[in-house]
Amino acid sequence: MSITNQAELLGMQKVSEAVAVTLKRMREYARPGMSTAELDNYGRTLLTSMGARPAPKLTYGFPGWTCICVNNEIAHGIPSHKTILREGDLVNVDVSAELGGFWADNGGSFVLGEDLRQHQALVDASRSILQAAIAHIRDGVKIAMVGGLIEAEAKRRGYRVIKNLTGHGIGRALHEAPHSVANYYDPYNKSRFRKNSVVAIETFISTKATWAYENGDGWTLVARDGSFVAQHEHTIVVTDGLPVVLTKDNGIWD
């Protein structure tokens, strides 16, 4: 999507606020002993109260209102009454939704309670690398260059990136062009960021693995070597200067 008028910008701001506030409040609501289904239901209540509809359910028939991953899960985790959150868990919540014909996406990993298993450094790396990547995005910048920056920053911190999960264009649908904003330098991607385009930028920073595999439930992605992965995501509007971060209210950089 490319923003062409004030009405479109306001529409994107409204849906982005809905997903951002939902993500922030779900993170604050999460506690040990709670099931991921209970956390997801809280997200459903928040989205519904703002008139938003869950994007994965609408687009792909995903069996949940939000995607919630715990520990070794990387993405597309199905909320479940059987999955109980524990102190020190590495948790990821990804919230995307449609509102008034506009779509927005954001996500964030966090350590639940005390950092018993030393995941906080990974979370901090993912968060700061996303911030660095977004700071380099503007009209005309090569998408591959930003991917290379993400990978280089991860390597500098002793981590790797997941190569088969990427950021993407968004706005009038959940996934639009550009369809691959990778976390590594892809020499075959000649595309550039364009002014006024709306893009969901996300990091997938890994302790060891570079590939995510479906675990058998049809949705959840994991690494085969037991790696842990932290993800953070913002929906932005590309400009001539620093991007406009539409989902800033999620507080992942606070």
N, C-alpha and C positions, 0 to 999 in steps of 0.2 A: 504494500500500500504506500502511496505517496500522498502526503497531506497537501490538499489543494485549496482549502478554505477553512474559515474559523469554525464552522459547524463540525467538520471532520476532526479538527484538533480537540474541540470540546468533547466529542464522542469518545475519542481515544483517552482523554484525560479521565473521563468518568469511569470507563471500564478498568483502566489501569489503577485508579484509586480503589476500586472494589477488590481487585485481586491482591493489591499491595496490603491493604488493611486486613484482609482475610489471612494472608500469610503471617503478618506480624502478630495478630491476635492468636492464631493457632500455635505459633511458637511460644507465646506467653502462656497459653492454656495447657500445653503439654506437661505431663508430670509422670513420675514413676508409678506403675500400677495401672495406668490407663491403657486401654487397647487402642490400636491404630484406627479401628472402626469408630470408636468413640470420638477420637480426635477429628476424623473425617466428617462425622455427623455434625460436629461443632462448626466445621468449615462450611458445610451445607447450609446451616442456619444463618451464618454470616452472609454468604453469597445470596441466598434467597431474600434476606431482608433488604438487600441493595438492588434487587431485581435482576441479578446476574445468573447465568446458567453455566454449568461446568463444561468447558471446552472438550476435554477428552471423551466425556460421555456423549456429547452431541456429535462429535466428529467420528469417533471410532467405536462407540459403544463400550467404553471403559467401565468396569464395574466398581465405580467409586466417584465421589465428587472431587477429590483431590488425589494426587499421587503421593504416597508416603513410603519412604524406604527406611530401613533400620539396619545399621551395621554394615554387613557386606553387600547389601542390595545397592545398586547404582542408580536405577531409574525405573519409572513406571510401576512402582510397588503398589500392590492392591491392598487397600485398607481391610483389616480383618479383626474379628473378635478374638481370634486365637493368638494374635501377635500383641504381646504385652510389653509396654515400654519399661525399661529398667534404668536405674541410675548409671550414668556414664555412657549410655548408648549414643552412637553416632546416628542422628536422625536427619532425614531430608524431607522437606515438604515442598511440593511443586503445585502451584495454584494457577490455573488458566481459566478464562471464562469469556462468555459473550454477553454483551449488554447493548441493546439498541442497534444491533448490526455491526458492532465493533468488537474486536477481540484483543486480549492482552494476556501476557504470560510472565510469571516470575517464580523464583524458587530460592531456597536457601537451606544449607546444612548447618547443624548446630549440635553441640554436645549437651545432652540432657543432664542437668545437675552437675555433680562433681566429675571432673575429667579423670576418671579412674583408669582409662586405657590409653591415655595420651593421644587423643584425637584432635585436641584443640589446635595444634600447630598446623595440621592438614586443613582444618576449617579456615584458619586465619590466612593460609596461603591462597586458597581458592577465592576468598573474599577480596584480598588485596590484588590478586592477579586480574580479577574481573574489573576492578577499579582502574588499574593501569591500562587494560585493554580498551575500555570505554573512553578513557582520556585521549587515546590516539585515533579515535574514529572521527572522521569528518568527510565532507564531500570530496570525492576523488581518490581517497585512500584505498589501496588494494586490500581486499578481504583476506587474501593469503598472507599479507604482511602482519595483520593483526593476529592471525592464527599462529604465525611464527613467533610473535611476541609472547603469546600465552605459553607456548611450548618451551621457549627459552627461559621464561620466568619460573616455570615449574621445575625445569632441570636445575636451575641455579639454586633452588631450595631443596633439591634432592628428591624431587617427585617426577612423575610422568603424567601424560594426558591420555584420556580415552579418545580414540580416533574415530570411532563410528557413532558418536553422539555429537550433535552440532547445534549451534544457534541457527536462527532462521528468520525470514521475513514474516510479518504478521500484520493484522489490521482489519481486513474484511473476511479473513478466515484464520484458522489457527496456524497453518503453515502456508507461507507464500514465498515468492522469490525475494531475496536470494535464498535458495533452499539449503545451502550448506555454508555456515559460518564456522569452519572447523577450528579445533583447538591446536592445530599444527600447521606448518607451512605446506600448502598444497600447490605445487608448481603448475598444475593444470587448471587451477582456478584463476582465471584472468579478470573476474568481475571486480568492480569497485563499489564502495559505498556511495550512495547518491543523496544529495540534499533533499530533505523533506520525506525521505523514506522511513518506514517504521520497521525496526528490527529487534528481535529478542536475542540478546547476547548472553551466552552462558559458558561457564567454565566447568570442566570435569577433570579435577585434579586427583591423581591416583598415587597410592603408595608404591605400586609395582606394575600393575597390568596396563595394557594399552588397548584392550578390546573388551566390549561388553557382550555377554551371551544371554539369550533367553533361558530361564531356569526350568521351564517345563509347564508353567501355569498359563502360558500364552501371552504374558505381559511383562513380568518382572525381569529386569536385566541384572546380571551379576558378573563378576570376574571368576575365571576358573581356578585362579591361584589363591583365592581368599583375600585379595586386595581390598583395601578400603578406599572409597572415593568420596570427595566432597564436591558439591555443586552449588553454584550461585548464579542467579539470572535476573536481568533487568530488561524491560521493554523500553526502547529509546527512540527518539526521533533524530535523525542525522541532520546536522546543520553545517554552515561554513566554519564554525568553531567547535567548542565543546558541545557534545550531544545534549539534548533535553532528556533527562531520565524520568520517564512517565511514572515508573513504579517506585519512586524514591521513598514513598511513605511506608514501604515494607521494613525499613530500618535495618537492613542487612549490613549496612556500613556504619551503623551507630556503635 
